[in-house]
Amino acid sequence: MPVTLEQSEVASTVRLVGEINIASAAELKKVLMEALAMGKGVRVELESVTEIDVTALQLLWAAQREAESVGVGFARSGRVQEAIAAVADEAGLDEFPVAMVEMAAE
């Protein structure tokens, strides 16, 4: 499964694995909404992503903005692959992977 959600007392971790694209967009949206609804910090782990498309990046960007608007922390965990940064740059979201500050693992 390319998108999973893990809960802890302090944060919700959205783990992305493999290809994250339009085919997994509905699942990603559902998981991000569930994580935000918990009212805790949201950590998105991108390290195991091999490919990502603009649809997925837009969902992550929207979730980050929603988290900011409701006062919930939103961060990435792990190293962002160069391919992801390149897709974000091409989509005009060049600051997105950098803007998601790294959150330490609990």
C-alpha positions as CSV (number, residue, x, y, z in Angstrom):
1,M,0.0,0.0,0.0
2,P,1.6,3.3,-1.0
3,V,0.0,5.4,1.7
4,T,-0.3,4.5,5.4
5,L,-1.2,6.3,8.5
6,E,0.4,5.6,11.9
7,Q,-0.7,7.3,15.1
8,S,1.3,8.2,18.2
9,E,0.4,10.3,21.2
10,V,2.2,13.3,19.7
11,A,1.8,13.1,15.9
12,S,0.2,11.3,13.0
13,T,2.7,9.9,10.5
14,V,1.7,9.6,6.9
15,R,4.1,7.2,5.2
16,L,4.4,7.3,1.5
17,V,6.1,4.4,-0.4
18,G,6.9,3.8,-4.1
19,E,4.9,5.7,-6.8
20,I,2.6,8.3,-5.5
21,N,0.5,9.6,-8.3
22,I,-3.1,10.2,-9.5
23,A,-3.8,6.5,-8.9
24,S,-3.2,6.9,-5.2
25,A,-4.6,10.5,-4.9
26,A,-7.9,9.5,-3.4
27,E,-6.2,7.4,-0.8
28,L,-3.6,10.1,0.0
29,K,-6.4,12.7,0.4
30,K,-8.3,10.5,2.7
31,V,-5.3,9.7,4.9
32,L,-4.2,13.4,5.0
33,M,-7.7,14.5,6.1
34,E,-7.8,11.8,8.8
35,A,-4.4,12.8,10.1
36,L,-5.4,16.5,10.2
37,A,-8.6,15.6,12.0
38,M,-6.7,14.1,14.8
39,G,-5.6,17.6,15.8
40,K,-2.0,16.5,16.4
41,G,1.2,17.3,14.5
42,V,1.3,15.6,11.0
43,R,4.6,14.1,9.8
44,V,4.9,13.1,6.1
45,E,7.6,10.5,5.5
46,L,8.8,10.9,1.9
47,E,12.1,9.0,2.0
48,S,10.7,5.8,0.4
49,V,8.9,7.6,-2.5
50,T,10.4,6.6,-5.8
51,E,8.1,8.8,-8.0
52,I,5.6,11.5,-7.3
53,D,3.4,13.5,-9.5
54,V,1.9,17.0,-9.4
55,T,-1.4,15.7,-8.1
56,A,0.2,14.2,-5.0
57,L,2.3,17.3,-4.4
58,Q,-0.8,19.5,-4.6
59,L,-2.5,17.4,-2.0
60,L,0.5,17.7,0.3
61,W,0.7,21.4,-0.3
62,A,-3.1,21.8,0.5
63,A,-2.8,19.7,3.6
64,Q,0.2,21.8,4.8
65,R,-1.8,25.0,4.3
66,E,-4.8,23.5,6.1
67,A,-2.6,22.5,9.0
68,E,-1.2,26.0,9.2
69,S,-4.7,27.5,9.2
70,V,-5.9,25.3,12.1
71,G,-2.6,25.5,14.1
72,V,-1.5,22.0,13.6
73,G,2.2,21.2,12.9
74,F,3.0,19.8,9.5
75,A,6.5,18.5,8.6
76,R,8.4,16.0,6.6
77,S,10.4,13.2,8.0
78,G,13.4,11.8,6.2
79,R,15.4,12.9,3.2
80,V,13.5,14.3,0.2
81,Q,14.7,12.5,-3.0
82,E,16.1,14.6,-5.7
83,A,13.4,13.4,-8.1
84,I,10.7,14.7,-5.8
85,A,12.4,18.1,-5.5
86,A,12.6,18.2,-9.4
87,V,8.9,17.5,-9.8
88,A,8.1,20.1,-7.3
89,D,10.3,22.6,-9.0
90,E,8.7,21.9,-12.4
91,A,5.3,22.3,-10.8
92,G,6.2,25.7,-9.4
93,L,6.3,24.3,-5.9
94,D,10.1,24.5,-5.7
95,E,10.0,25.7,-2.1
96,F,7.6,23.0,-1.0
97,P,10.1,20.2,0.0
98,V,12.2,22.8,1.8
99,A,9.3,24.5,3.4
100,M,8.3,21.3,5.1
101,V,10.9,21.3,7.9
102,E,12.2,18.0,9.1
103,M,10.6,16.7,12.3
104,A,12.6,14.5,14.5
105,A,11.4,10.9,14.9
106,E,9.8,10.0,18.3
